[in-house]
Amino acid sequence: MTGLKTTILGLAMFAAVSPVSSNATFLFKEGLIEALQVDSHERAGTPDVAWIRLGGSWGDVNCSDDWGWFNAKSSPQLLALAITSRTTGTPVKVYVDDSMPKAQGFCQITVITL
């Protein structure tokens, strides 16, 4: 029984420290936020989703042009940066990850920096 416990513990430790392979494609674009829209908490399908429109293409990732999205409830810091940028006319750098779930073909925003 001790040998089995040691083997299980060893496998658990190996799994905890083993690198995980990922095919994430991170890309950003810079510019002014042309539009910002936040869906209602009660809206079916996309509650709490904030949509941002930046001009231009995302480049090599498989995202619909112009718009990106994030969950405003779970990422209030992104919403605060988007509102600040939109109201002050400050350019932002918006990052997306092509491997994350898309909403109607639009990529999920992971980071916004001023």
C-alpha positions as CSV (number, residue, x, y, z in Angstrom):
1,M,0.0,0.0,0.0
2,T,2.9,2.4,0.8
3,G,4.3,1.8,-2.7
4,L,1.0,2.7,-4.3
5,K,0.7,5.9,-2.2
6,T,4.2,6.9,-3.2
7,T,3.5,6.3,-6.9
8,I,0.2,8.3,-6.7
9,L,2.0,11.1,-4.9
10,G,4.8,11.1,-7.5
11,L,2.4,11.3,-10.4
12,A,0.5,14.1,-8.7
13,M,3.7,16.1,-8.1
14,F,4.8,15.4,-11.7
15,A,1.5,16.7,-13.1
16,A,1.7,19.8,-10.9
17,V,5.1,20.9,-12.2
18,S,5.0,19.6,-15.8
19,P,4.7,22.3,-18.5
20,V,1.4,22.4,-20.3
21,S,1.4,22.8,-24.1
22,S,-0.7,25.6,-25.5
23,N,-1.4,27.0,-28.9
24,A,-2.3,30.5,-27.8
25,T,-1.9,33.3,-30.2
26,F,-1.6,36.7,-28.4
27,L,-1.8,39.8,-30.5
28,F,-2.6,43.4,-29.8
29,K,-3.5,46.5,-31.6
30,E,-3.2,50.1,-30.5
31,G,-5.6,53.0,-31.0
32,L,-8.5,54.9,-29.7
33,I,-11.6,53.1,-28.5
34,E,-14.2,54.1,-31.1
35,A,-17.1,52.5,-29.3
36,L,-17.8,50.8,-25.9
37,Q,-21.0,48.9,-25.1
38,V,-21.8,46.8,-22.0
39,D,-24.6,44.3,-22.2
40,S,-27.2,44.1,-19.4
41,H,-26.7,41.6,-16.6
42,E,-30.2,40.2,-17.4
43,R,-29.5,39.7,-21.1
44,A,-29.7,36.1,-22.1
45,G,-26.6,34.7,-23.9
46,T,-24.1,37.5,-23.2
47,P,-24.7,38.9,-19.7
48,D,-22.1,41.4,-18.4
49,V,-20.2,41.3,-21.7
50,A,-18.4,44.6,-22.7
51,W,-17.7,45.2,-26.4
52,I,-14.9,47.4,-27.5
53,R,-14.4,48.7,-31.1
54,L,-10.9,49.7,-32.2
55,G,-10.2,50.6,-35.8
56,G,-8.0,48.3,-37.8
57,S,-7.4,44.6,-38.1
58,W,-6.2,42.2,-35.4
59,G,-3.7,40.8,-37.9
60,D,-2.9,37.1,-38.0
61,V,-5.4,35.9,-35.5
62,N,-8.7,34.5,-36.4
63,C,-10.9,37.3,-35.0
64,S,-13.6,39.4,-36.6
65,D,-12.3,42.9,-37.3
66,D,-12.8,45.9,-35.1
67,W,-14.7,44.5,-32.1
68,G,-13.4,42.5,-29.1
69,W,-15.1,41.5,-25.9
70,F,-14.5,40.8,-22.2
71,N,-16.6,40.0,-19.2
72,A,-17.1,43.3,-17.3
73,K,-18.2,41.6,-14.1
74,S,-15.2,39.3,-13.8
75,S,-12.7,41.9,-15.2
76,P,-13.8,45.3,-13.8
77,Q,-10.3,46.6,-14.3
78,L,-10.6,46.2,-18.0
79,L,-14.0,48.1,-17.9
80,A,-12.4,50.9,-15.9
81,L,-9.5,51.3,-18.4
82,A,-11.9,51.2,-21.4
83,I,-14.2,53.9,-19.9
84,T,-11.1,56.0,-19.0
85,S,-9.7,55.7,-22.6
86,R,-13.1,56.4,-24.2
87,T,-13.9,59.5,-22.1
88,T,-10.4,61.0,-22.2
89,G,-9.5,60.1,-25.8
90,T,-6.4,58.3,-24.6
91,P,-5.0,55.6,-26.9
92,V,-4.9,52.0,-25.6
93,K,-3.1,48.8,-26.4
94,V,-5.6,45.9,-26.4
95,Y,-4.5,42.3,-26.3
96,V,-6.5,39.3,-27.5
97,D,-5.9,35.5,-27.2
98,D,-7.0,33.7,-30.3
99,S,-7.2,30.3,-28.4
100,M,-9.9,31.6,-25.9
101,P,-13.6,31.2,-26.5
102,K,-15.1,33.6,-29.1
103,A,-18.5,35.3,-29.0
104,Q,-20.0,35.3,-32.5
105,G,-16.4,35.2,-34.0
106,F,-15.1,38.1,-31.9
107,C,-12.0,37.5,-29.8
108,Q,-11.8,37.8,-26.1
109,I,-9.8,40.7,-24.8
110,T,-7.3,39.7,-22.1
111,V,-5.4,42.9,-21.3
112,I,-5.9,46.6,-21.9
113,T,-3.1,49.1,-21.2
114,L,-3.1,52.9,-21.5
